[in-house]
Structure formats: C-alpha cells, structure tokens
Amino acid sequence: QVQLVESGGGLVQPGGSLRLSCAASGTFSSIKAMAWHRQAPGKQRELVARIISGESTIYADSAKGRFTISRDNAKNTVYLQMNSLKPEDTAIYYCYSEVVVGQLSYQYWGQGTQVTVSS
C-alpha cells in the first residue's frame, strides 16, 4: 500500500504563488511517474503536470509558463510551483503516482488539497 500526502494548498490573491508538495510512502521498488491533476467544481479532473522517472515533464496548456513540476527522488516527493495564479486555477489539486512493486505497476491518488485564487 502506498500513501500520498499532499500539502501547500490555500487561499492566494490573483498573481500570487503557491507551492504544493506530495510525499509518497509505503512499500514499492520505484516510482515511474508522479503528477498533479485538478478538479474544479462542475468540471472533470484534468492533468496539470506530469514528471516521469527520467525527469521528462508534460504540462497542460493552461500551466505552461506559470507552473513548474519537480521531484526529489531521495524523498519520493513531487512539487508543483505555481506562479501568476489566476481565479480559474481554483480547484482541488490531486497528487498522482505510478509505482512499481515487483513486476507490476500501481496507481495511487492523494486526498486532494484545495487551492483558491481570489481577491
């Protein structure tokens, strides 16, 4: 079993910044990928950014140029630095991880952290 614990959400004014963190713990051989998704009220969950074991990254168009995903492999932690935040970034942000256990891979989600961008 793997646990993902998120932190760093909160209320911020438009144009402000937040840094989200997600630490993975439990029993696994390695982490193939980690990502951040978000879900706004009345909308489907969407990918924000993803980083794989080789440090390759993918960003949603809405995140490009404003958000940066990074990971600390030694701490099994992924970060999302969010700058120039807009009201439309308001959502619950979920951490996602794909881990390897033996010959198999498994997907896990965090509990979510609320990000609210408002003046």
KOLDO-366812 format. One record per residue (C-alpha): residue number from 1; x, y, z; residue in three letters. Coordinates in steps of 0.001 Angstrom, whole numbers, always signed. Layout:
// residues N
+-----+---------+---------+---------+------+
:  nr :    east :   north :      up : rest :
+-----+---------+---------+---------+------+
: NUM :       X :       Y :       Z :  ALA :
...
+-----+---------+---------+---------+------+
//
This chain:
// residues 119
+-----+---------+---------+---------+------+
:  nr :    east :   north :      up : rest :
+-----+---------+---------+---------+------+
:   1 :      +0 :      +0 :      +0 :  GLN :
:   2 :   +1203 :   +3480 :    -853 :  VAL :
:   3 :    +149 :   +6730 :    +766 :  GLN :
:   4 :    +375 :  +10122 :    -893 :  LEU :
:   5 :    +282 :  +13080 :   +1475 :  VAL :
:   6 :    -249 :  +16497 :     -50 :  GLU :
:   7 :    +374 :  +19900 :   +1461 :  SER :
:   8 :    +694 :  +23539 :    +449 :  GLY :
:   9 :   -2794 :  +24470 :    -710 :  GLY :
:  10 :   -4609 :  +27559 :    +486 :  GLY :
:  11 :   -6044 :  +30926 :    -403 :  LEU :
:  12 :   -3987 :  +33290 :   -2553 :  VAL :
:  13 :   -4689 :  +36504 :   -4416 :  GLN :
:  14 :   -4579 :  +36639 :   -8211 :  PRO :
:  15 :    -981 :  +36943 :   -9363 :  GLY :
:  16 :    +299 :  +35185 :   -6268 :  GLY :
:  17 :   +2209 :  +31939 :   -5877 :  SER :
:  18 :   +1804 :  +28642 :   -4086 :  LEU :
:  19 :   +3956 :  +25550 :   -3829 :  ARG :
:  20 :   +2295 :  +22170 :   -3488 :  LEU :
:  21 :   +4124 :  +19136 :   -2133 :  SER :
:  22 :   +3254 :  +15446 :   -2255 :  CYS :
:  23 :   +5244 :  +12791 :    -440 :  ALA :
:  24 :   +4861 :   +9110 :   -1257 :  ALA :
:  25 :   +5388 :   +6491 :   +1428 :  SER :
:  26 :   +4893 :   +2749 :   +1657 :  GLY :
:  27 :   +6313 :    -332 :      +4 :  THR :
:  28 :   +7426 :     -65 :   -3602 :  PHE :
:  29 :  +10513 :    -658 :   -5732 :  SER :
:  30 :  +10466 :   +2619 :   -7610 :  SER :
:  31 :   +8251 :   +5432 :   -8797 :  ILE :
:  32 :   +7651 :   +5563 :  -12528 :  LYS :
:  33 :   +5777 :   +8830 :  -12618 :  ALA :
:  34 :   +4224 :  +11484 :  -10446 :  MET :
:  35 :   +1743 :  +14107 :  -11476 :  ALA :
:  36 :    -695 :  +16768 :  -10372 :  TRP :
:  37 :   -4287 :  +16828 :  -11539 :  HIS :
:  38 :   -7019 :  +19255 :  -10559 :  ARG :
:  39 :  -10779 :  +19318 :  -10444 :  GLN :
:  40 :  -12820 :  +22494 :  -10340 :  ALA :
:  41 :  -16477 :  +22484 :   -9275 :  PRO :
:  42 :  -18668 :  +21086 :  -12020 :  GLY :
:  43 :  -15718 :  +20074 :  -14164 :  LYS :
:  44 :  -13850 :  +16880 :  -14864 :  GLN :
:  45 :  -10487 :  +16156 :  -13301 :  ARG :
:  46 :   -7689 :  +17258 :  -15610 :  GLU :
:  47 :   -3949 :  +16805 :  -15816 :  LEU :
:  48 :   -1922 :  +19821 :  -14752 :  VAL :
:  49 :   +1629 :  +18483 :  -14968 :  ALA :
:  50 :   +3437 :  +15159 :  -15002 :  ARG :
:  51 :   +7023 :  +14114 :  -14415 :  ILE :
:  52 :   +8460 :  +10678 :  -15135 :  ILE :
:  53 :  +11481 :   +8953 :  -13656 :  SER :
:  54 :  +13765 :  +10383 :  -16306 :  GLY :
:  55 :  +12755 :  +13927 :  -15366 :  GLU :
:  56 :  +10754 :  +14366 :  -18543 :  SER :
:  57 :   +7807 :  +16689 :  -17961 :  THR :
:  58 :   +4435 :  +17336 :  -19532 :  ILE :
:  59 :   +2258 :  +20371 :  -18857 :  TYR :
:  60 :   -1308 :  +21286 :  -19651 :  ALA :
:  61 :   -1506 :  +24326 :  -21900 :  ASP :
:  62 :   -3054 :  +26269 :  -19021 :  SER :
:  63 :     +11 :  +25554 :  -16866 :  ALA :
:  64 :   +2798 :  +26200 :  -19350 :  LYS :
:  65 :   +4981 :  +29140 :  -18424 :  GLY :
:  66 :   +3401 :  +29526 :  -14980 :  ARG :
:  67 :   +3725 :  +26169 :  -13223 :  PHE :
:  68 :   +6807 :  +24037 :  -12667 :  THR :
:  69 :   +6752 :  +20392 :  -11596 :  ILE :
:  70 :   +9807 :  +18873 :   -9980 :  SER :
:  71 :  +10658 :  +15852 :   -7879 :  ARG :
:  72 :  +13106 :  +14854 :   -5193 :  ASP :
:  73 :  +13760 :  +11172 :   -5792 :  ASN :
:  74 :  +15543 :  +10746 :   -2477 :  ALA :
:  75 :  +12428 :  +11943 :    -637 :  LYS :
:  76 :   +9877 :  +10380 :   -3025 :  ASN :
:  77 :   +8324 :  +13810 :   -3216 :  THR :
:  78 :   +6878 :  +15810 :   -6074 :  VAL :
:  79 :   +6378 :  +19565 :   -6054 :  TYR :
:  80 :   +4256 :  +21942 :   -8064 :  LEU :
:  81 :   +5394 :  +25552 :   -8033 :  GLN :
:  82 :   +2500 :  +27707 :   -9191 :  MET :
:  83 :   +3142 :  +31323 :  -10133 :  ASN :
:  84 :    +952 :  +34056 :  -11603 :  SER :
:  85 :   -2124 :  +32305 :  -10275 :  LEU :
:  86 :   -5496 :  +33127 :  -11779 :  LYS :
:  87 :   -9031 :  +32694 :  -10401 :  PRO :
:  88 :   -9546 :  +29918 :  -12955 :  GLU :
:  89 :   -6790 :  +27929 :  -11237 :  ASP :
:  90 :   -9155 :  +27472 :   -8291 :  THR :
:  91 :   -9672 :  +23741 :   -7807 :  ALA :
:  92 :   -8853 :  +20753 :   -5679 :  ILE :
:  93 :   -5376 :  +19597 :   -6662 :  TYR :
:  94 :   -4690 :  +15870 :   -6506 :  TYR :
:  95 :   -1334 :  +14174 :   -6430 :  CYS :
:  96 :    -961 :  +11045 :   -8572 :  TYR :
:  97 :   +1754 :   +8427 :   -8512 :  SER :
:  98 :   +2518 :   +5309 :  -10516 :  GLU :
:  99 :   +4744 :   +2980 :   -8517 :  VAL :
: 100 :   +6442 :    -312 :   -9279 :  VAL :
: 101 :   +6079 :   -3301 :   -6996 :  VAL :
: 102 :   +7869 :   -6362 :   -8323 :  GLY :
: 103 :   +6775 :   -6852 :  -11927 :  GLN :
: 104 :   +3651 :   -4752 :  -11650 :  LEU :
: 105 :   +2808 :   -1083 :  -11504 :  SER :
: 106 :     +56 :    +531 :   -9470 :  TYR :
: 107 :   -1632 :   +3918 :   -9495 :  GLN :
: 108 :   -2432 :   +5939 :   -6398 :  TYR :
: 109 :   -4125 :   +9251 :   -5678 :  TRP :
: 110 :   -3755 :  +11665 :   -2804 :  GLY :
: 111 :   -6693 :  +13042 :    -868 :  GLN :
: 112 :   -6511 :  +16426 :   -2578 :  GLY :
: 113 :   -5639 :  +19908 :   -1426 :  THR :
: 114 :   -7765 :  +22983 :   -2050 :  GLN :
: 115 :   -6308 :  +25904 :   -3971 :  VAL :
: 116 :   -8414 :  +29060 :   -4057 :  THR :
: 117 :   -7369 :  +32105 :   -6053 :  VAL :
: 118 :   -9456 :  +35103 :   -5095 :  SER :
: 119 :   -9133 :  +38731 :   -4099 :  SER :
+-----+---------+---------+---------+------+
//
